[in-house]
Amino acid sequence: MIAIPMAKARYHYNIMLRPEPEGGYTALVPALPGCVTYGRTVDEARKMVKDAISGYIGSFEKHEELVPAPPC
């Protein structure tokens, strides 16, 4: 689970780390469709997914759309 601090709320999103046959890990955020990234190590994938979540949410805020809340 990754915590992303935000000005209005603090959400916790579950992530999935999938090992890839060629090496490294794909990180997916099931609650945020299309929020996917990659890292060569588990630690790198976790750092990359934090950045991907921030960018994903930032795009919603920029376009004044509701940020998808994680499932309870």
C-alpha positions, 0 to 999 in steps of 0.5 A, a space after each residue: 500500500 502506498 500513501 500519497 499526501 495531498 492538500 485536501 485528503 490523504 488516500 491510500 492506494 493498493 498497488 500490484 507489483 508484477 515481476 516481468 520475464 525480462 527482469 524488473 517489475 511492473 507496478 499497477 494501481 487497480 483503483 486508478 485505471 491506466 496508472 502503470 509504471 515500471 522499475 528495475 527493482 522492487 524499491 525502484 518500482 515502489 518509488 516510480 508508482 508514488 510518482 505515477 500516482 501523484 501525476 495521475 491525481 495531479 492531472 485530475 486536479 488540473 482538469 478540475 475532475 473528481 479524484 478517484 477514491 480508493 475502495 474501502 
